[in-house]
Amino acid sequence: MIDIEKIKKDFGDDILEIKEFRGELTIVIRPDKNIEFLSYLRTEFSIDFLVDVTAVDWYPKNPRFEVVYSLYSLNSKERLRVKVPINDGESLRSVTQLWKGAGWLEREVYDMFGIKFEGHPDLRRILLWDDFPGHPLRKDFPLRADVELPGPY
């Protein structure tokens, strides 16, 4: 069982917000604590399955992005969402050391939003070609981009 009071006690000021809505728990943490906090959840509460890594673009707000980790405990059957706010141009440490499957998920976030993950073993585009101009899930990406498609189509 996830103990919110223990988390508050152990991480204090590193937690920016804790929300519970309709039985879903969301914890917002400081960007420089993502590895420590996710590792802590894994060891202390058996949060052993990384379901997804994605991002939200809050443009023009600051910080612009939130990287969202969707987590699950196979043991207690509990879900947890961890959000990490970052500004444009900032990066997060990769969680591939905790979950190998994060490699593909972080590459997708990089490709679609341009968010970089330090220490990622192979951070390159996964859905679009290398020379694609920009990152299509950013809110400032033009709706009708004049992008020339590669190859004979």
C-alpha positions in Angstrom: 0.0 0.0 0.0 1.3 3.4 -1.0 1.8 5.5 2.2 1.5 9.2 1.3 2.6 10.3 4.8 5.8 8.3 4.5 6.5 9.7 1.1 6.0 13.3 2.5 8.3 12.5 5.4 11.0 11.0 3.2 10.9 13.5 0.4 9.5 16.7 2.0 10.4 19.8 -0.1 11.1 17.6 -3.2 7.4 17.0 -3.6 5.7 19.9 -5.3 2.2 18.6 -5.1 0.2 15.4 -4.2 -3.3 15.0 -5.7 -5.8 12.2 -5.3 -8.8 12.2 -7.6 -11.2 9.3 -8.0 -8.8 6.9 -6.5 -5.9 7.9 -8.7 -2.8 9.3 -7.0 -0.6 11.8 -8.7 2.7 13.1 -7.2 4.5 16.1 -8.7 8.2 16.2 -7.9 11.3 18.4 -8.6 13.1 17.5 -11.8 16.5 16.9 -10.2 14.9 14.1 -8.0 13.3 12.0 -10.7 15.7 9.0 -10.4 15.9 9.1 -6.6 12.1 9.3 -6.3 11.2 6.6 -8.8 13.9 4.3 -7.4 12.4 4.9 -3.9 8.9 4.1 -5.1 10.3 0.9 -6.7 12.0 -0.3 -3.5 9.7 1.0 -0.8 6.3 0.3 -2.4 7.1 -2.4 -5.0 6.1 0.0 -7.8 7.7 -2.4 -10.3 6.1 -1.8 -13.7 6.6 1.3 -15.8 3.4 1.5 -17.9 4.2 4.6 -19.9 6.3 7.8 -20.2 4.7 10.7 -21.9 4.7 14.5 -21.7 2.2 17.4 -21.7 3.0 20.8 -23.4 1.5 23.6 -21.3 2.7 26.4 -23.7 2.7 29.3 -23.1 2.8 28.5 -19.3 6.1 28.1 -17.4 7.3 25.5 -16.8 6.3 24.5 -20.3 6.3 20.7 -20.0 5.4 17.9 -17.6 6.9 14.5 -18.1 4.5 12.0 -16.9 5.4 8.5 -15.6 2.5 6.0 -15.3 3.5 3.3 -12.8 1.9 0.1 -11.5 2.6 -2.3 -8.7 2.0 -5.9 -9.8 2.1 -6.9 -6.2 -0.5 -4.5 -4.7 -2.3 -3.7 -7.9 -2.0 0.0 -7.3 -1.5 2.7 -10.0 0.5 5.9 -9.5 1.3 8.8 -11.7 4.4 10.9 -11.2 4.8 14.2 -13.0 8.0 16.2 -13.4 7.7 19.8 -14.6 10.6 21.1 -16.8 11.2 24.1 -18.9 12.0 24.1 -22.6 15.6 23.3 -23.2 16.0 21.4 -19.9 16.5 17.7 -19.7 15.8 14.9 -17.3 17.8 11.9 -16.3 16.9 8.7 -18.1 15.1 6.0 -16.1 16.4 3.2 -18.3 18.6 2.2 -15.4 15.4 1.4 -13.5 13.3 0.0 -16.3 14.9 -1.1 -19.6 11.5 -0.6 -21.4 11.8 3.2 -20.7 14.2 3.3 -23.7 11.5 3.3 -26.3 9.2 5.5 -24.3 11.8 8.2 -23.7 12.7 8.1 -27.4 9.1 8.8 -28.3 8.9 11.7 -25.9 12.1 13.1 -27.4 10.8 12.7 -30.9 7.4 14.2 -30.3 8.3 16.9 -27.8 12.1 17.5 -28.0 12.7 16.7 -24.3 16.1 15.1 -23.8 17.0 12.4 -21.3 20.5 12.4 -20.0 22.2 9.0 -19.9 19.8 7.5 -22.4 21.7 4.7 -24.2 20.3 5.6 -27.7 18.4 8.9 -27.7 17.3 9.4 -31.3 14.1 9.8 -33.2 11.9 6.8 -33.2 8.8 7.8 -35.3 10.1 10.5 -37.6 13.1 10.7 -39.8 16.3 12.4 -38.5 15.9 15.6 -40.5 12.3 16.2 -39.6 11.9 19.9 -38.7 10.6 20.2 -35.1 8.6 18.1 -32.7 4.9 17.7 -33.8 3.3 17.4 -30.3 4.5 20.8 -29.2 1.7 23.3 -29.2 3.8 25.8 -31.2 4.2 23.3 -34.0 2.3 24.6 -37.1 -0.9 22.7 -37.9 -0.2 22.8 -41.6 3.6 22.3 -41.8 5.2 22.3 -45.2 7.3 19.2 -44.7 8.7 17.4 -47.6 8.3 13.6 -47.2 11.4 11.5 -47.9 11.4 8.8 -50.6 9.2 8.1 -53.5 5.5 8.1 -52.4 
